[in-house]
Amino acid sequence: MKRSVITGTGSFIPPKVKANRDFITNDFYGEQHDKIETPSQEIVDKFKAITGIEERRYADTEMRASDMAFFAAREAIDMSGIDPETIDQIIVAHNFGDVLNNTIQSDAIPSLASRVKHELGIKSPACIAYDLLFGCPGWVQGLIHADAFFKAGIAKKALIIGTETLSRVIDPFDRDSMIFSDGAGACILEYKETGEEGSGIMGASVQSHCTDEAYYINMESSYLPDSDPSIRYIKMKGRKVYEYAVRHVPPAMKDCLDKSGIDIDSLKKVFIHQANEKMDEAMINKLYKLYDKTPPKDVMPMSIHLLGNSSVATIPTLLDLVLRGKKEGHELHPGDIVLFASVGAGMNINAVSYRI
């Protein structure tokens, strides 16, 4: 039996640390452009209590999303031991392309995947490079894409990357801007003969809710009064996103496990998009509640406390940290079953079950 197997992972965590204390001097405004009179220290303290974020990482001035993607990709290729010229697909998930420092304009021509292929020096025209826009679940969707191409006989090896510089599209006058960060994560996925109980992707579940939910995360002008309406920043309706995620993500995760024939007690780890600590905890608790179970204490590794929400990069970065033994209290062994799950703009949801 053939399955899609992750043979290498990599990540790039920017060196610049942006701590919560760095926001204490900010003035914050609400959606109606009214100044929030609550002291900034109190706002920051409440933010940490809800999200769990203590600090996040921002890219250096000259660093672009495609640069971080390249560094993460190189690590994944090195771990896998493959010849880059044998890669059939490069899939890069992002939301804003390359955003140069001190600008707000997205640059995605050529595609980030083409830029990564160029930087890796891959000459083979049979290596198809393309970008994927699917909100924060983009990297997981890249796994699903590649797996489908493998099963169709179109490809055998894929490089899948999630990269983002959200620090360059945030409104500093919006409290929600403190959530976002920069980073990149990558993996090599190969179609291999593994046997019935071998490693690889076991199943997937995907949903898009695009009626009332479509604009829960969107682009709008700054909350600062009299700001330039032509300059737009990432915005989200925090409460609605929270309620949506807790309502819809756990059933999608269960659907993935059930279709894969996986007993919830067999699940070793759940890699959930690092969006908000309280939201992630609520989703994992509801998933287990659907089975009348209580989640094990160590089932959900987290990186949000120190790395923030880097969108498409959170899951592959977290996976890389665990596989490399860099996440204390979390390790994986051959045969362990894990679940990847994400939610984001669209609104989109996906989940993938995987045996290590």
C-alpha positions in Angstrom: 0.0 0.0 0.0 1.3 3.5 -0.9 0.9 6.5 1.3 2.0 10.2 1.3 4.9 10.3 3.8 6.6 13.3 5.4 10.3 12.6 5.0 11.7 15.9 6.1 10.6 19.1 7.9 12.1 22.5 8.3 11.3 25.9 9.8 12.5 29.5 10.0 11.8 31.4 13.2 12.8 35.1 12.8 15.3 36.3 15.4 13.5 39.5 16.2 11.5 39.2 19.4 8.5 41.4 20.0 7.4 41.1 23.6 4.0 42.1 25.0 5.7 45.0 26.9 6.5 46.6 23.6 2.8 47.3 23.1 2.3 49.2 26.4 3.0 52.6 24.8 0.4 52.0 22.0 -2.8 53.8 21.7 -5.7 51.5 20.7 -8.9 52.3 19.0 -12.1 50.3 18.4 -13.9 49.4 15.2 -15.9 52.7 15.3 -12.6 54.7 15.5 -13.2 55.5 19.2 -10.2 55.6 21.4 -10.1 52.8 24.0 -9.6 54.5 27.3 -8.6 51.3 29.2 -4.9 51.6 30.2 -2.6 49.9 27.6 -1.0 47.7 30.4 -4.5 46.4 31.3 -5.2 45.7 27.6 -2.0 43.8 27.2 -2.5 41.8 30.4 -6.0 40.8 29.3 -4.7 39.9 25.8 -2.1 37.5 27.3 -4.7 35.9 29.6 -7.0 35.2 26.6 -4.4 34.3 23.9 -1.6 32.9 25.9 0.9 35.0 23.9 3.8 36.4 25.8 5.9 37.3 22.7 6.1 36.8 19.0 8.7 36.9 16.2 9.0 39.6 13.5 11.1 39.2 10.4 14.2 41.5 10.0 13.9 44.5 7.8 15.4 42.9 4.7 13.7 39.5 5.1 10.8 38.6 2.9 8.2 35.8 3.2 9.8 34.0 0.2 13.3 34.2 1.9 11.9 32.5 5.0 10.2 29.9 2.8 13.6 29.2 1.2 15.4 28.7 4.5 12.6 26.4 5.8 12.6 24.5 2.5 16.3 23.9 2.6 16.1 22.4 6.1 13.3 20.1 5.0 15.2 19.0 1.9 18.4 18.3 4.0 16.4 16.2 6.5 14.8 14.2 3.8 18.0 13.6 1.9 16.4 13.9 -1.5 17.9 15.5 -4.6 15.9 18.8 -5.1 15.8 18.1 -8.8 13.5 15.1 -8.1 10.8 17.3 -6.6 7.7 17.3 -8.7 5.7 20.1 -7.0 6.5 23.1 -4.8 3.4 24.4 -3.1 3.7 27.6 -1.1 0.8 28.6 1.2 0.6 32.3 2.2 -1.9 35.1 2.3 0.0 38.3 1.3 2.9 37.3 -0.8 6.1 39.3 -0.2 5.4 42.5 1.6 8.5 44.7 1.7 9.3 46.4 5.0 7.5 49.8 5.5 5.0 49.0 2.7 1.5 47.5 2.8 1.5 46.2 -0.8 1.4 42.5 -1.6 3.9 41.2 -4.2 3.1 37.8 -5.6 4.4 38.1 -9.1 6.2 35.9 -9.7 4.6 33.5 -7.3 6.4 32.8 -4.1 6.7 29.1 -5.2 8.6 30.2 -8.3 10.9 32.4 -6.2 11.6 29.5 -3.9 12.3 27.2 -6.8 14.7 29.8 -8.2 16.5 30.2 -4.9 16.9 26.5 -4.5 18.4 26.3 -8.0 16.0 23.7 -9.3 16.3 23.6 -13.0 13.8 20.8 -13.9 10.8 22.2 -15.8 8.9 19.1 -14.5 9.0 20.7 -11.0 5.7 22.6 -10.9 5.7 25.6 -8.6 2.5 27.3 -7.5 1.0 29.3 -4.6 -2.0 28.3 -2.5 -4.4 30.9 -0.9 -6.6 29.2 1.7 -6.2 31.4 4.8 -4.4 30.0 7.8 -5.2 26.3 6.9 -3.1 26.8 3.7 -0.2 24.5 4.6 -2.6 21.6 5.7 -4.5 22.2 2.4 -1.1 21.8 0.6 -0.7 18.4 2.1 -4.2 17.5 0.9 -3.4 18.8 -2.6 -0.1 16.9 -2.9 -1.7 13.7 -1.6 -4.4 14.0 -4.3 -1.9 14.6 -7.0 0.1 11.5 -5.8 -2.9 9.3 -5.9 -3.8 10.6 -9.4 -0.3 9.5 -10.6 0.8 13.0 -11.4 3.5 13.4 -8.9 5.7 11.5 -6.3 7.5 14.2 -4.3 6.3 17.6 -3.1 7.8 20.5 -1.1 5.0 22.1 0.9 5.7 25.4 2.6 3.7 27.9 4.7 5.2 31.4 5.1 4.0 34.8 6.2 5.1 38.2 7.3 1.9 39.3 9.1 3.8 42.0 11.0 3.7 44.1 7.8 -0.1 44.0 7.3 -1.2 44.8 10.8 -2.9 48.0 12.1 -0.9 49.1 15.2 -4.0 50.8 16.6 -5.9 47.5 16.7 -5.6 45.3 19.8 -5.9 42.2 17.6 -2.6 43.2 15.9 -0.8 41.8 18.9 -1.8 38.2 17.9 0.1 38.1 14.6 3.7 37.2 13.8 6.1 36.0 11.1 7.7 32.7 10.2 7.9 29.8 7.8 7.5 26.0 8.0 8.0 23.3 5.4 8.0 19.6 4.7 8.9 17.1 2.0 6.1 14.8 1.2 6.8 11.6 -0.8 4.5 8.9 -2.2 5.9 5.6 -0.8 5.1 1.9 -0.4 4.5 1.7 3.4 2.3 -1.3 4.0 -1.1 -1.4 5.7 0.3 -0.1 9.1 3.0 2.2 7.6 3.6 5.9 7.9 1.6 8.5 5.9 -1.6 10.4 5.4 -4.6 8.3 6.5 -7.5 10.7 5.7 -8.7 14.3 5.5 -11.7 16.5 6.0 -12.2 20.0 4.5 -15.0 22.6 4.8 -15.6 26.2 3.6 -18.3 28.4 5.1 -18.7 31.4 2.9 -22.1 32.9 3.7 -22.3 35.0 6.9 -18.8 33.8 7.8 -17.0 34.9 4.6 -15.7 38.2 6.0 -15.0 37.3 9.6 -11.4 37.9 8.6 -10.8 40.6 5.9 -9.0 43.7 5.0 -10.1 47.1 6.2 -8.6 50.6 6.9 -7.0 51.5 10.2 -9.0 52.0 13.3 -7.1 55.3 13.8 -9.5 58.3 13.2 -8.9 60.1 9.9 -6.6 57.4 8.6 -6.0 56.9 4.9 -8.9 54.7 3.7 -6.9 53.5 0.8 -4.4 51.7 3.1 -5.9 48.5 4.4 -4.9 46.1 7.1 -5.8 42.6 8.2 -8.8 42.6 10.5 -10.9 40.0 12.2 -14.1 39.8 14.2 -12.5 38.0 17.2 -15.6 36.8 19.0 -17.2 35.5 15.8 -14.1 33.7 14.8 -13.9 32.1 18.2 -17.5 31.0 18.2 -17.2 29.7 14.6 -14.0 27.7 15.3 -15.3 26.1 18.5 -18.6 25.2 16.7 -17.3 23.8 13.4 -13.7 22.6 13.8 -14.2 19.8 16.3 -16.9 18.0 14.1 -14.5 18.3 11.1 -11.7 16.8 13.2 -14.0 14.0 14.2 -15.1 13.5 10.6 -11.4 13.1 9.6 -10.7 10.6 12.4 -13.9 8.6 11.7 -13.3 8.4 8.0 -9.7 7.2 8.7 -10.9 4.5 11.1 -9.0 6.0 14.0 -10.1 5.6 17.6 -9.7 8.8 19.6 -7.7 7.0 22.2 -5.1 6.1 19.6 -4.4 9.8 18.9 -0.9 10.7 20.2 -0.8 14.4 19.3 -3.1 17.1 17.8 -1.3 19.9 16.0 -3.9 22.7 15.9 -3.3 26.0 14.2 -1.7 28.3 16.8 -4.3 31.1 16.8 -5.4 31.6 20.4 -4.6 29.4 23.4 -8.1 29.6 24.9 -9.7 28.9 21.5 -7.4 25.9 20.8 -8.1 24.5 24.3 -11.9 24.9 23.7 -11.6 23.1 20.3 -9.6 20.1 21.7 -12.0 19.8 24.7 -15.0 19.8 22.4 -13.4 17.2 20.1 -12.9 14.8 23.0 -16.4 15.6 24.4 -17.9 14.4 21.1 -16.5 11.0 22.1 -17.4 11.4 25.7 -13.7 11.6 26.6 -11.3 14.0 28.3 -8.2 15.0 26.4 -4.9 13.8 27.8 -2.7 16.6 29.2 0.1 16.3 26.7 -2.0 15.7 23.5 -1.7 19.3 22.2 1.7 20.9 21.8 1.7 24.6 21.6 4.1 27.3 20.3 1.9 30.3 20.5 3.2 31.5 23.8 6.6 32.5 22.3 6.0 32.5 18.6 2.5 34.1 18.2 0.2 33.4 15.3 2.2 33.1 12.0 -0.9 31.9 10.1 0.1 29.1 7.6 3.4 28.6 9.3 2.2 27.6 12.8 1.5 23.9 12.2 4.6 23.0 10.1 6.8 25.0 12.5 5.4 23.3 15.5 5.7 19.9 13.8 9.4 20.6 13.0 10.1 21.6 16.6 8.6 18.4 18.0 10.3 16.1 15.4 13.7 17.7 16.1 13.2 17.3 19.9 13.0 21.1 20.5 9.6 21.0 22.2 10.0 19.9 25.8 7.5 17.4 27.0 6.5 16.4 23.4 8.0 13.6 21.3 6.9 11.4 18.5 7.8 7.8 17.6 7.2 5.6 14.5 3.6 4.4 14.5 2.2 7.3 16.5 -1.0 8.8 15.1 -1.4 12.6 14.9 -4.0 15.0 13.7 -3.4 18.3 11.9 -6.3 20.8 12.1 -6.7 24.4 11.1 -9.2 27.2 10.7 -8.9 30.6 9.0 -10.1 33.2 6.6 -12.7 32.2 4.1 -13.9 30.8 6.5 -12.0 27.5 5.9 -11.4 24.4 8.0 -9.4 21.3 7.4 -8.0 18.3 9.2 -5.5 15.6 8.2 -4.8 12.3 10.1 -1.3 11.0 9.8 0.7 8.1 11.1 4.4 8.9 12.0 
